[in-house]
Amino acid sequence: MRPKTIAMAGAVALAVILLPRGASGQWNDGRFASGPEPLRGEVHFHAGLAVPVGEFGDHVNLGGGGAIGGLLFLDERGYAAIRADGSFVVYGHESYRTSLSPTVPFVDVDVATTNSILALGVGPQVYLGSGPLRPYFFGTAGFSYFVTETSVSGTEYDEPFASTTNFDDFNLALAAGGGLAVSLREGENPVSLDLAAHYQHNGLTEYLTDGAQNLRALPRGGWRANPVVSDANLVTYRVGVSIGIR
């Protein structure tokens, strides 16, 4: 909260004595004497390139996805925070066109199978400095959800009209990483370019990959899933923006 009248004057005088002022007129804790309130938190949005590591890399190729999350600062200087991070990665996708059914052979549909990972984690984040370049590191604990889904859509419309979850697995997920926030704009809601590397440990997981050997149709109808069982850890390289909230 902003101090009033005499209390505010006393706080400003104390700041003049204790905190050296830079050439730009900004205090070391990131506030102006008559400027905006300290940041309460940040929201961030990322696009990411997922690189499987270890055994996971023997079965799948590169993936892509995105993330959204936020920070709640624990101190006025914005060094320590609680981080919440939600992400998705698509690590496999196959599609083909076929007739709707043997009894309706003149209507084509698109059949698409997608392998995805959804994850959510919460944990601490610490900035190592302030100013236009702010390196940071973080760690989170949460869960990961591996899911393979097949959907059917018309050839003229992208929205599916039917879908089935072919296989899924739910795991504890531990993540750690670091990054660099590069200031793009100051003001009431400062904006930074955010570059990060994010390691996600999913441990032993059952999951499907691309290819008929993992999900195949049976001669008499129906289908069978043959999941791979291995460690399924990955590193995601992210680029995005973070927006400060007061």
N, C-alpha and C positions, 0 to 999 in steps of 0.2 A: 504494500500500500504506500501511497505518497504521504510523507509527513506534511503537516500544515503549519503555516505561520512560523512561530519561533522554533518549533521542533525541526522544521525543514531547514531553516537558516543554520541551526546548530549542526545538523547532519552534514550540510554542505561545507561548513567551516572545518569540521572534523575530517572530511574527505580531502580538503585542500592540504591539510597538515600531514595526513597519513599516506595518501596515495599520489604518487607523482603523475603529472599530466603530460601526455604525449603531444607531438607537434600538431596533431589533428584536433586536439582539444577533447579527446575521449579518455575517460578514466580507465585504469587498468582492468577493472572488472567488467568492462564493456558497456558502461552506462554513461550518459551525459548528465550533468548536474540538473538540467531542466529537460532532459530527453525522455525517451520512452521507458517503460517499466522493463525489468530484466525479462529475458525469455523464460517462459514456463515450460516450453517443450518444442519439439519439431515433428513434422510429418515428412516422410520420404517415400519416393516412388522410384523404382528401378526396373530396367531391363537387364537380362542376364544371359550369359553363355555358360552352360553347365558342362563340366568336364568330369566324366566318371573316373574314379581312381581305384587301384587294386583290382580285385576280382570283378567288380562292376564293369570296369573297362574291357574285360574279356568278352562281355556279352552285349554291350550297347555302345553306341557311338555318341557323339556330341548331342546335347540337348539345348533347348532354349526356353525362356519363360520370363517371369516378372515377379516383382515383390512390392509390397506396400507395408508400411509400419509407422512407428512413431516413438518418440522419446518423451519422458517426463523427467525434467531436471530436478535434482535433489538439492542443488545449491544455487545461489543467485548468480554465480560466475559462470554457470553452465558447463562445468567440468565433469560432473558425475550425473548419471541418469539411469533410469530403468527403461529398457528397450523392449518393445513388442514388435515381432517381425512375422509376417505371413507371406508365403511364396508358393509359386507353382512352377513346375518344370515339365515340359513335354519331351520325353526321351525316345519316342518312337511313334510313327504314324504310317498307316497303309490305307489305300483306298482303291476301289475298283467299281466299274459300272456293270450292272446285270439287269435281267428282267425282274419285274416285281415278284412273280411266282410262275410256276409251270402252267397254271390256269389263266394267268394274265401275261402272256409272253410279249405283248406289244407295248408295254409300259416299262420304261427303264427307270432305275433308281441308282443312286450312289451309295455305296456301303463303305464306311470309314471306321477303322479301328485305331484308337489312340491310347498310348501308354503315358501315364502322367504320375507326378509326385506332388502332393499337396503337403505343406509343412507349416507349423506354427510354433513359435518359441518366445520365451520371455527370459530376460536376464539383464545383467549390468552392462553399461557402456561408459567408457571414460575417455574424454578428450585430453590430449597431452599438451594442449596449449590454446591460445586464443589468437585473434587476428585474422587476416585474410586466408591463411593456410592453417587448418586444424586437423592434425593427425589424430586417429582414435583407434581403440580396439574394443572388442565386445565378446560376450559369451552368452549363450541362451540354452535353455532346456525346454523341451516340449514334445511334439509328436510328428511323425511323418505318415502319410497315407499313400500307398502305392495302389493305383487302380488302372485297370484296362477296361475300356468301354467301346462297344460297337454301336454305331448309330446308322440309321437309314434316312435319306432325304431325297426329295425329288430332284431331277436334273435341272429344273428351272428355279429352284428355291434352295437356299443354304440351310434353312432351319430344319432340323430332323423331326420326323413325325413318329419315330420309334427308336428306342435305344435299350441296350442291355449291358449291365455290368458283368463282364466275363470273369474277372478275378480281382481280388483286392487283399491287401495286407496292411495292418496297422502296427506301428512300432514307436518305441521311445526314440527321440532324436536329440542329439547334443550337437551344438554348433559353436564355432568360434571364428573370429576373423578380425580384420582391421581395414582401415580405409583412410581417405583424405578428403576433407571438405574444403572446397575452394570457393571463396566468396565471389558471388556474381553481382549482388545488389544488397546494399544496406537499407535501413529504414524500419518502419513499423513491423514488417514481416520480411526479414532478410531471406534471401535466396542463395543457395550454394550449389555448385556442382559437386556431386558425391560419387567418388570412385572407391570401390571396395572389393575385397576378396573374401569369400564366405565358404568355410569348410563345414560340411554337414555329415555327421557320423550317424548312419542309420543301423549299422550292425547287420546281423544275419537276417535276411529278408527273402520272402517268396514273391516273385514278380514274373510277369510275362514280357517277352520281347517280340520284335517283328519276326515274321516267318511262320510258315504253316506248321512247323514242328512244335510250336508252343500253343497254338490255338487252331484246331483243325475240325472240319466237319466230319460227322460220322456217316457211313454209307446209308444207314437206315433213318437218317434224320438226327437232328440235334448236333451237339458239338462237345469237344473235350478240351479242357485246359491242362497243359503240361508245364507248370511253372519252373523257372530256374530258382535254385536255392543257393545264395551266396551272400557275402557282404555287399552292401549297396551304398557305398559312400561316394561323395562327389564334392568337387570344388566349383563354386559359381563365381564368375567374374562379373561384377555389376557396374553399371553406369546409370546415374539418375540425378535427381534433384532433391534437396531438402529445403523445407520452408519453415522458418521460425514462427512460433505462436506465442503471443504475449498474454 
